[in-house]
Amino acid sequence: MNRRRPNCVRPAALAAATIVLLSGSVFSASAGLRQLTFAPGIDSEPAWSPSGNTIVFSSGRPGSVGLDLWDIPAGGGAAVQLTSGISNEYGASWSPDGTTIAYYWAWEADVYLIPAAGGGESAFTTDPGGDTDPAWSPGGAEIAFTSNRGFEAVDDDADIWIQPVEGESPRQLTVSPADDEHPTWSPDGGTIAFVSDRGGFPQLWSIPSTGGTPTRISDLYAIQPTWSPDGRWIAFISDYDLYVIPAEGGAAVPVTSGPELDYSPSWSPSSTEIVFMRRVGDEGDLWITTLEAVPTRSTSWSRIKRGALNRDR
């Protein structure tokens, strides 16, 4: 799955002035931003638990070989290691009942399941192709994921697939010569939003979870979407800042803006906070923000961001 940034495409919408979308919304302008993790190295790809009490994330902190899954209280505290594989574990997704975590294990390029309380892992997919980005359905019966199965090269032609948790074969949801990746379910289970470069560069699209014709949600460059539990918003990353957009489409609202590199948002169960990874240099930590809009598209194209743009394009 190709996550590289394409040549810099800056739609005019990125320069939008004052945002008025948030009037009467769920967004709060009071509690601000707080740092959750402080360990050296990279803490990334957080996933908020359905209970709201803990956050699972990937980290290479001492005790890990590569990146392993760790669990930390959402209010802060000591992190507990959940996996200790010989390769990297990414992309945690909680089952709706909070008992099981799906994740991508790089060693086998497959999706695995592990009890949230700790214990042995089990393979969920076993295809020779690369399966990543698991996303548990709201009803708990299915898991959507990104796969390039049928292709030898890891970066060729990723599509969205859905596989029942119990006993049935997977079905292909998107069929496109483009890369379709990073699915996220609507809370009612009827729609899946995802990232696709079928429009020339990565943007947000959606498709009925039973299949159909994809619809573009936003013209912005976008990666790593996640649907809010109340169904109203989709959070995503654009040009290393955190954005939210109404689930039905419309004006995207920047929530972070600055020289740092922001990635991998995940909503709290209340839909009032988002945890994400913020990276500066070789350090990446988890931060939590309430949903206060940045009044203007005021991102400073810092040396850090320009360097990352040149690296990722």
C-alpha positions in Angstrom: 0.0 0.0 0.0 1.6 3.2 -1.2 1.6 5.8 1.6 4.1 8.1 0.0 3.1 11.7 -0.4 2.6 12.5 -4.1 3.9 15.7 -5.7 2.7 18.6 -3.7 -0.9 19.3 -4.7 -2.3 22.3 -2.9 -6.0 22.7 -3.8 -7.4 26.2 -3.3 -9.5 24.9 -0.5 -6.4 24.6 1.7 -6.2 28.4 1.8 -9.7 28.8 3.2 -10.1 31.7 5.6 -12.2 31.9 8.8 -14.0 28.7 9.6 -17.6 29.1 10.8 -18.6 25.4 10.5 -18.2 24.7 14.2 -21.1 26.9 15.5 -23.5 24.7 17.4 -21.3 21.6 16.9 -19.9 19.2 19.5 -16.6 21.0 19.5 -15.2 22.5 22.7 -12.8 25.4 22.9 -11.8 25.0 26.5 -9.7 22.0 27.5 -7.0 22.4 24.8 -4.1 20.1 24.1 -2.2 17.7 26.4 0.7 15.3 26.0 0.0 11.7 26.9 3.3 9.9 26.4 6.9 11.0 27.1 9.1 8.0 26.3 12.1 8.3 24.0 11.6 7.1 20.5 8.3 6.8 18.6 4.8 6.3 20.0 2.4 6.1 17.1 -1.0 4.8 15.7 -3.1 5.1 18.9 -6.6 3.5 19.2 -8.9 4.6 21.9 -10.7 1.8 23.7 -14.6 1.6 23.6 -14.7 2.1 27.3 -12.7 5.3 27.0 -10.3 4.2 29.8 -7.2 3.2 27.8 -5.4 3.8 24.5 -3.5 1.1 22.7 -0.5 2.3 20.5 2.6 1.1 18.7 6.0 1.9 20.3 9.6 1.0 20.1 10.3 1.9 23.7 12.7 -0.3 25.8 11.3 -3.8 26.0 10.2 -3.8 22.4 11.8 -5.5 19.4 10.8 -3.1 16.6 7.4 -1.6 17.3 5.1 -3.5 19.7 1.6 -2.8 21.0 1.4 -1.0 24.4 -1.6 0.1 26.5 -1.8 3.3 28.5 -4.6 4.9 30.6 -6.3 7.7 28.7 -5.7 10.0 31.6 -2.0 9.2 31.6 0.2 6.8 33.6 2.4 3.8 33.0 2.2 2.0 29.7 1.8 -1.8 29.7 3.3 -3.9 26.9 0.8 -6.2 25.1 3.0 -7.8 22.3 6.6 -8.7 21.9 6.9 -9.9 18.3 10.0 -10.2 16.2 8.7 -7.5 13.9 6.5 -4.4 14.0 2.9 -4.4 15.1 0.8 -1.5 13.8 -2.7 -0.3 13.3 -4.6 -1.5 16.4 -8.4 -1.6 16.2 -10.6 -2.5 19.1 -13.6 -4.9 18.9 -16.8 -3.0 19.9 -17.0 -5.0 23.1 -13.5 -4.1 24.1 -12.3 -7.7 24.5 -10.1 -8.1 21.4 -7.6 -6.0 19.4 -6.9 -6.5 15.7 -3.6 -5.3 14.4 -1.2 -5.7 11.5 1.9 -7.8 12.1 4.7 -6.8 9.6 6.6 -10.1 9.9 3.7 -12.1 8.2 2.1 -9.1 6.5 -1.2 -10.3 7.9 -3.9 -9.1 10.4 -3.7 -10.7 13.8 -6.0 -10.7 16.9 -5.0 -10.6 20.5 -7.1 -10.5 23.7 -7.1 -7.0 25.1 -6.3 -8.3 28.6 -3.2 -9.9 27.2 -2.4 -13.4 25.9 -1.5 -15.2 22.7 -2.2 -13.8 19.3 -4.0 -15.6 16.5 -3.8 -15.0 12.7 -7.0 -13.5 11.2 -5.8 -13.3 7.6 -3.2 -15.6 6.0 -3.0 -14.5 2.4 0.4 -14.2 0.7 -0.4 -10.6 -0.1 0.0 -7.7 2.4 -3.1 -7.2 4.7 -3.0 -4.0 6.8 -5.2 -1.3 8.4 -7.8 -3.5 10.2 -11.0 -1.8 11.2 -13.6 -3.6 13.2 -17.3 -3.2 12.2 -19.6 -1.5 14.7 -21.5 -4.7 15.1 -18.4 -6.7 15.8 -19.1 -9.4 13.1 -16.6 -8.2 10.4 -13.2 -6.6 10.0 -12.4 -4.4 7.0 -8.8 -4.1 5.9 -6.5 -3.0 3.1 -5.0 -5.7 0.9 -2.9 -6.1 -2.2 -3.7 -9.8 -2.4 -3.2 -11.1 -5.9 -0.2 -8.9 -6.5 3.4 -9.7 -5.9 4.7 -6.1 -5.3 3.7 -4.8 -1.9 2.8 -1.3 -3.2 0.7 -2.5 -6.1 -3.1 -1.9 -6.3 -4.4 -2.0 -2.8 -8.1 -2.5 -2.3 -10.5 -2.6 0.6 -11.6 -6.1 1.7 -14.1 -7.2 4.4 -13.9 -10.6 6.2 -16.3 -12.0 8.8 -14.8 -12.6 12.2 -16.3 -16.1 12.2 -16.0 -18.7 9.5 -16.4 -17.1 6.1 -14.2 -16.0 3.2 -13.3 -12.3 2.7 -15.1 -10.3 0.0 -13.5 -7.5 -2.0 -15.2 -4.2 -1.5 -13.3 -1.8 -3.8 -12.0 -2.8 -7.3 -9.8 -0.1 -8.8 -6.3 0.2 -10.4 -5.8 3.0 -7.8 -4.6 2.4 -4.2 -7.6 2.2 -1.8 -6.6 1.9 1.8 -7.3 2.7 5.5 -11.0 1.9 5.9 -13.1 3.3 8.7 -16.7 2.3 9.4 -19.6 4.6 10.0 -21.2 3.9 13.4 -24.3 2.4 11.8 -22.1 0.1 9.8 -23.7 1.1 6.5 -20.7 3.0 5.0 -17.0 2.8 4.9 -14.8 5.8 4.3 -11.3 5.2 3.0 -8.4 6.9 1.3 -7.9 6.5 -2.5 -5.6 8.1 -5.1 -8.1 7.4 -7.9 -8.5 11.2 -8.2 -4.8 11.7 -8.8 -3.6 11.9 -5.1 -4.9 10.6 -1.8 -8.4 11.9 -0.9 -11.3 10.8 1.2 -13.9 8.6 -0.4 -16.8 6.5 0.9 -18.7 3.4 -0.3 -21.6 1.4 1.1 -20.3 -1.4 3.2 -22.3 -3.8 1.0 -20.7 -2.5 -2.2 -21.5 0.1 -4.7 -20.0 3.2 -6.4 -17.5 5.2 -4.3 -18.2 8.9 -3.6 -15.5 11.5 -3.0 -16.0 13.2 0.4 -13.2 15.9 0.1 -10.9 17.4 -2.5 -8.1 17.8 0.1 -5.1 15.7 0.2 -6.0 13.2 3.0 -4.6 10.1 4.9 -5.5 8.1 7.9 -9.3 8.8 8.3 -11.3 7.8 11.3 -15.1 8.2 11.8 -16.4 9.8 15.0 -18.5 7.5 17.2 -21.4 9.9 17.0 -21.4 9.6 13.2 -21.1 13.3 12.5 -17.4 13.8 11.6 -14.4 12.1 10.0 -11.0 13.1 11.3 -8.0 12.8 9.0 -4.5 14.1 8.4 -3.6 16.6 5.6 -0.2 18.1 5.1 0.8 16.9 8.6 -2.1 18.7 10.4 -5.2 17.2 12.0 -8.5 18.0 10.2 -12.2 17.1 10.7 -14.9 17.2 8.0 -18.6 16.5 8.2 -19.2 12.9 7.4 -21.5 13.8 4.5 -18.8 16.1 3.0 -18.4 19.9 3.2 -15.7 22.2 4.5 -12.8 20.6 6.3 -11.7 22.2 9.6 -8.1 22.3 10.7 -7.8 21.3 14.4 -4.0 21.5 14.6 -1.6 23.9 12.9 2.0 24.4 13.5 5.6 23.2 12.6 5.2 19.7 14.1 4.2 16.6 12.1 0.8 15.2 13.2 -0.4 11.7 12.3 -2.8 8.9 13.1 -5.9 10.3 14.8 -8.3 8.2 16.9 -11.6 9.5 18.5 -12.6 9.2 22.1 -15.9 7.3 22.5 -17.6 10.6 23.5 -16.5 12.1 20.1 -15.2 15.1 22.1 -11.4 14.4 22.0 -8.9 13.0 19.5 -5.6 11.3 20.3 -2.9 11.5 17.7 0.8 11.2 17.2 3.0 14.3 17.0 6.5 13.9 15.7 9.5 16.3 15.9 12.7 14.9 14.6 13.3 11.3 15.9 10.8 11.7 18.7 7.1 10.9 18.4 4.6 11.1 21.3 0.8 10.8 21.8 -1.2 14.0 22.3 -4.9 14.5 23.1 -6.8 17.5 21.8 -10.3 18.7 22.3 -11.9 19.9 19.1 -11.1 23.6 19.0 -10.9 24.9 15.5 -7.9 26.7 14.2 -9.4 30.0 13.0 -7.5 30.1 9.8 -5.4 27.8 7.6 -2.3 29.2 9.3 0.1 26.2 9.0 3.7 27.4 9.0 5.6 25.5 6.4 8.5 24.9 8.7 11.8 23.4 7.9 10.5 20.2 9.6 7.4 20.0 7.4 9.2 20.9 4.2 11.8 18.2 4.9 9.1 15.6 5.6 7.3 16.6 2.4 10.4 16.1 0.3 11.0 12.8 2.0 7.4 11.5 1.6 6.5 12.7 -1.8 
